[in-house]
Amino acid sequence: MSAERLARVALSAIGEPGDPRLLDLVAQHGAVDVHHRLVADHDVADLQTDPAARRSATDPERTLHEAARLGLRFVVPGDDEWPGSLDDLAVAAPLQRRGGVPLGLWVRGPVRLDQLTGSVAVVGSRSATTYGADVAAEIAATVAEADRAVVSGAAFGIDQAGHRGALAGGGVTVAVLACGADRVYPAAHRQLIDHIGAHGAVVSEALPGWAPTRLRFLARNRLIAALTSGTVVVEAAVRSGALNTANWATRLNRSVLGVPGPVTSAPSQGVHQLIRSGAATLVASGADVLEAVGAAGEHLASEPRGPDRARDRLSTRQQQVLDAVPVSAAVVATSIARTAGVGTAAVRAELDRLAALGLVQRDQDRWRLAARAQD
């Protein structure tokens, strides 16, 4: 077992997930050197060095053994499974005191992290409306059916809908947690998270056994954005944590996509601001999302249009004549000609053509509109 891997495990016990001070030091000096200095009780960049943390960091082999017993593996930079997309965090400025490339990720589940290329994050309000949950589930199912993984945070509301939508679409879903990957949060989602751990992947930067905290949620958000090619925000209030994920996606040059809601809906105000400011592209369906994150010419969504009508293929003159034909009371061709402003002979010829199309009806020498033309 390499000294680098063991040092990264040990440092995970000393520092908080996403602490840019620690992660910058590791990027500059290497995990082994930084670990030696911290365990020796050196005050490095004002990092946490309390005795309990240092003691827990002195036996990383035991930590890895216990993690393996719980079904967890520790994936670090340089491993075959390491997702290269996370390395983009090295050049992104910290946000709310979180940032940097993680020391490693604890993973539970059969899906490898290097298989998440092209995956899509679906995030949003914990207090989702029925509308928001339905849209999130449809988007996730469509993305999953296109063989792209769906990544979210396993929280209530939109996260839950995204995970369930991906599973309904027969695809892969990944839960990135703010607590240890061996824990379940929220507790009400035990069945969902355990299912994801058995068939997809449960991922965390936090040491096994650690509880979720506000800072760990902020650190988690950057991982969701970095692991994916685009982040879809469905229902987010003006102070929603989902906006933090969207902000990270922007910093990492990922696609940010927003689903609009009713203009009077408080849970959608944050999304509307993203769209209005140009920070997010408006999407209304899974097809829109696939077009936005796909390569040029891939998953092109068709333009929405109403159903074809019989009138759509008429010439301009035929439209003039048809518009002049009354709905109920039949009239002679000369009356139609006066209303249409077209010569009587031309009107008679067009009326015959319109009758062949089933758009007008003739009653002896009088004409009226057919039912088909009234649609």
C-alpha positions in Angstrom: 0.0 0.0 0.0 1.6 3.3 -1.1 2.7 5.9 1.4 0.8 8.5 -0.6 -2.6 6.7 -0.3 -2.0 6.2 3.5 -1.1 9.9 3.9 -4.3 10.9 2.1 -6.4 8.7 4.4 -4.7 10.2 7.4 -5.1 13.8 6.2 -8.8 13.1 5.7 -9.0 12.5 9.4 -7.2 15.8 10.2 -8.8 18.3 7.9 -12.4 19.1 6.9 -13.6 18.1 3.4 -12.9 20.8 0.8 -10.6 22.9 3.1 -8.6 24.8 0.4 -5.7 25.5 2.8 -5.0 21.8 3.3 -5.7 20.8 -0.3 -3.5 23.6 -1.7 -0.6 22.4 0.6 -1.1 18.8 -0.6 -1.0 20.1 -4.2 2.2 22.0 -3.6 4.1 19.6 -1.3 2.5 16.2 -1.5 0.3 14.4 1.0 3.2 12.5 2.7 5.1 15.7 3.5 2.0 17.6 4.8 1.0 14.6 6.9 4.4 14.3 8.6 4.3 18.0 9.5 0.8 18.0 10.9 1.3 14.8 12.9 4.5 16.4 14.3 2.2 19.1 15.7 3.4 21.8 13.4 0.9 24.6 12.9 0.5 24.5 9.1 -1.7 27.2 7.7 -3.7 27.2 10.9 -5.2 23.8 10.2 -6.9 21.7 12.9 -4.2 19.7 14.8 -6.0 18.7 18.0 -4.6 15.5 19.7 -7.7 13.4 18.9 -7.5 14.2 15.2 -3.8 13.4 15.1 -4.3 10.1 16.9 -7.0 9.1 14.4 -4.6 9.9 11.6 -1.8 7.7 12.9 -3.3 4.4 11.8 -4.6 4.9 8.2 -4.2 1.2 7.5 -6.8 0.4 10.1 -9.1 3.1 8.7 -8.8 1.5 5.2 -9.4 -2.0 6.7 -12.5 -0.9 8.5 -13.8 0.9 5.4 -13.3 -2.2 3.3 -15.3 -4.2 5.9 -18.1 -1.7 5.4 -17.9 -2.1 1.6 -16.0 1.2 0.9 -13.0 1.8 -1.3 -10.8 4.9 -1.2 -10.2 6.3 -4.7 -7.3 8.8 -5.0 -5.7 10.8 -7.8 -3.6 8.5 -10.0 -5.9 5.5 -9.6 -7.5 4.0 -12.7 -10.9 4.8 -11.3 -10.1 8.5 -10.5 -12.4 10.8 -12.5 -10.2 13.3 -14.3 -13.0 15.9 -14.2 -12.3 16.4 -10.5 -8.9 17.8 -11.4 -10.6 20.9 -12.8 -11.2 21.9 -9.2 -7.4 22.8 -9.0 -7.9 25.9 -11.0 -11.3 27.0 -9.7 -11.2 29.7 -7.0 -12.7 28.7 -3.5 -16.3 29.4 -2.9 -17.6 30.0 0.7 -14.3 28.7 2.1 -14.5 25.4 0.2 -12.6 24.3 -2.8 -9.7 22.3 -4.2 -9.2 18.7 -5.5 -10.3 16.2 -2.9 -7.7 14.1 -1.1 -9.7 11.1 -2.2 -13.3 9.8 -2.4 -14.8 7.0 -0.4 -17.1 5.0 -2.7 -19.7 2.3 -2.0 -21.2 0.5 -5.0 -20.3 -1.3 -8.2 -20.3 1.8 -10.5 -16.7 3.2 -11.1 -16.2 6.9 -10.9 -14.3 6.9 -14.2 -17.5 5.8 -15.9 -19.3 9.1 -15.0 -18.1 10.9 -18.1 -21.1 12.8 -19.6 -23.2 12.4 -16.4 -25.8 15.0 -15.5 -26.5 16.5 -12.0 -30.2 17.1 -11.1 -30.5 19.3 -8.0 -33.0 21.6 -6.4 -35.2 22.4 -3.5 -35.8 20.0 -0.6 -39.3 21.4 -0.4 -40.2 20.5 -4.0 -43.7 20.9 -5.4 -45.4 18.1 -7.3 -44.6 20.0 -10.5 -40.9 20.2 -9.7 -40.6 16.6 -8.6 -42.4 15.4 -11.8 -40.2 17.5 -14.0 -37.0 16.3 -12.2 -38.1 12.7 -12.5 -38.8 13.0 -16.3 -35.5 14.7 -16.9 -33.6 12.1 -14.9 -35.4 9.2 -16.6 -34.7 10.6 -20.1 -31.0 11.2 -19.3 -30.7 7.7 -17.8 -32.3 6.1 -20.9 -29.6 7.8 -23.0 -26.9 5.9 -21.0 -25.8 8.9 -19.0 -25.6 8.6 -15.2 -27.6 10.9 -13.0 -25.8 12.5 -10.0 -27.5 14.1 -7.0 -27.3 14.5 -3.2 -30.0 12.0 -2.0 -31.8 14.8 -0.1 -35.5 15.3 0.1 -37.4 16.9 -2.8 -35.7 17.3 -6.2 -32.7 15.1 -5.3 -34.9 12.2 -4.4 -37.0 12.7 -7.6 -33.9 12.7 -9.7 -32.5 9.5 -8.3 -35.9 7.7 -8.6 -36.4 9.0 -12.1 -33.0 7.6 -13.2 -33.8 4.3 -11.6 -37.2 4.3 -13.4 -35.4 5.0 -16.6 -33.3 1.8 -16.1 -30.1 3.8 -15.7 -27.3 4.5 -13.3 -27.6 7.0 -10.5 -24.9 8.2 -8.0 -25.5 9.8 -4.6 -22.8 12.2 -3.3 -23.2 12.6 0.5 -22.1 15.2 3.0 -21.6 12.5 5.6 -19.5 9.4 5.5 -20.4 7.0 2.6 -21.2 4.3 5.2 -23.9 6.5 6.7 -27.4 7.3 5.6 -28.6 10.9 5.5 -31.4 11.7 5.6 -32.4 8.6 7.6 -35.7 8.4 5.8 -33.9 7.6 2.6 -32.2 4.5 3.9 -33.9 2.3 1.3 -33.1 4.6 -1.6 -29.4 5.1 -0.6 -28.9 1.4 0.1 -30.3 0.6 -3.3 -28.0 3.2 -4.9 -25.1 1.7 -3.0 -26.0 -1.8 -4.3 -26.5 -0.9 -7.9 -24.9 2.5 -8.5 -22.5 4.4 -6.3 -22.6 6.3 -3.0 -19.7 8.8 -2.8 -18.3 11.0 -0.1 -15.2 13.1 0.6 -15.9 12.8 4.4 -14.2 10.1 6.4 -16.4 7.0 7.1 -18.6 7.6 10.2 -18.6 11.4 9.9 -21.9 13.2 10.3 -23.1 15.9 7.9 -22.5 19.5 8.6 -23.2 22.8 6.8 -19.5 23.1 5.6 -19.6 19.4 4.4 -22.7 20.1 2.3 -20.9 23.1 0.7 -17.9 20.9 0.0 -20.2 18.1 -1.4 -21.8 20.6 -3.9 -18.5 21.2 -5.7 -18.1 17.5 -6.2 -21.5 17.1 -7.8 -20.7 19.9 -10.2 -17.2 18.6 -11.0 -18.2 15.0 -11.5 -20.8 15.9 -14.2 -20.9 17.6 -17.6 -23.9 19.7 -16.7 -26.1 20.7 -13.7 -29.9 21.0 -14.0 -31.5 23.1 -11.3 -35.2 22.3 -10.7 -36.8 24.6 -8.2 -34.4 26.6 -6.1 -35.3 29.5 -3.9 -33.0 32.6 -3.8 -30.9 31.1 -0.9 -31.0 27.5 -2.0 -28.0 25.2 -1.7 -28.6 24.1 -5.3 -27.5 27.6 -6.4 -24.2 26.9 -4.8 -23.9 23.8 -7.0 -24.8 25.8 -10.0 -22.2 28.4 -9.1 -19.6 25.7 -9.0 -20.7 24.4 -12.3 -20.2 27.8 -13.8 -16.7 28.1 -12.3 -15.8 24.8 -13.8 -17.1 25.7 -17.3 -19.9 23.1 -17.1 -23.4 23.6 -18.5 -25.9 25.1 -16.1 -29.5 24.4 -17.0 -32.6 25.8 -15.3 -36.2 24.6 -15.3 -38.6 27.5 -15.1 -41.6 27.4 -12.7 -44.6 29.7 -12.3 -43.5 33.3 -11.9 -45.3 33.4 -8.5 -43.5 30.4 -7.1 -41.0 31.2 -4.4 -39.2 27.8 -4.9 -38.4 28.8 -8.5 -37.2 32.4 -7.9 -33.5 31.3 -7.7 -33.8 29.4 -11.0 -35.5 32.4 -12.7 -32.6 34.6 -11.6 -30.1 32.2 -13.1 -32.0 32.2 -16.4 -32.6 36.0 -16.4 -28.9 36.7 -15.7 -27.8 34.4 -18.5 -26.1 32.0 -16.0 -28.4 29.2 -16.9 -30.0 27.9 -20.2 -33.7 27.3 -20.0 -34.7 23.7 -20.3 -38.2 22.2 -20.1 -37.6 18.5 -20.6 -35.1 15.7 -20.7 -34.7 16.1 -24.4 -33.7 19.7 -23.9 -31.1 18.6 -21.4 -29.6 16.0 -23.6 -29.3 18.5 -26.5 -27.6 21.0 -24.1 -24.9 18.6 -22.8 -24.4 16.5 -25.9 -21.8 17.0 -28.6 -22.6 19.2 -31.6 -25.4 17.6 -33.6 -26.2 15.0 -31.0 -29.6 14.6 -29.3 -31.1 17.5 -31.3 -34.5 18.3 -29.9 -37.3 19.0 -32.3 -38.9 22.4 -32.3 -42.3 22.3 -30.6 -45.2 23.0 -33.0 -48.9 22.5 -33.0 -50.6 19.7 -34.9 -50.8 20.0 -38.7 -54.1 21.3 -40.0 -55.7 20.9 -43.5 -55.4 24.7 -44.0 -51.6 24.7 -43.6 -51.0 23.5 -47.1 -53.3 25.9 -48.9 -52.1 28.6 -51.3 -52.6 32.2 -50.5 -55.6 32.5 -52.9 -57.2 29.4 -51.5 -56.8 30.9 -48.0 -58.5 34.0 -49.2 -61.4 32.1 -50.7 -61.8 29.8 -47.7 -61.8 32.7 -45.3 -64.7 34.2 -47.2 -66.9 31.1 -47.0 -69.5 31.3 -44.2 -69.7 28.7 -41.5 -73.4 28.0 -41.4 -75.6 29.8 -44.0 -74.6 28.8 -47.5 -74.1 31.5 -50.1 -73.5 31.7 -53.8 -70.1 32.0 -55.3 -70.5 35.7 -56.3 -71.1 36.6 -52.7 -67.9 34.7 -51.7 -66.0 36.5 -54.5 -67.1 39.9 -53.3 -66.0 39.1 -49.7 -62.6 37.6 -50.8 -61.9 40.3 -53.4 -61.2 37.7 -56.0 -62.8 37.3 -59.4 -65.9 35.0 -59.6 -64.3 32.6 -62.1 -61.2 32.1 -60.0 -63.4 31.6 -56.9 -65.4 28.9 -58.6 -62.2 27.1 -59.5 -60.8 27.3 -56.0 -64.1 26.2 -54.4 -64.0 23.0 -56.5 -60.4 22.4 -55.3 -61.4 23.1 -51.7 -64.4 20.8 -52.0 -62.0 18.0 -53.1 -60.0 18.6 -50.0 -63.1 18.3 -47.8 -62.9 22.0 -46.6 -66.1 23.3 -48.2 -69.5 21.8 -49.0 -71.8 22.6 -51.9 -75.6 22.7 -51.6 -76.9 23.1 -55.2 -75.3 26.4 -56.2 -74.4 27.6 -52.7 -71.4 27.0 -50.6 -70.6 26.8 -46.9 -67.7 25.7 -44.7 -67.2 22.0 -44.0 -66.7 20.8 -40.4 -63.0 19.8 -41.2 -62.2 23.5 -42.0 -63.5 24.7 -38.7 -60.8 23.0 -36.6 
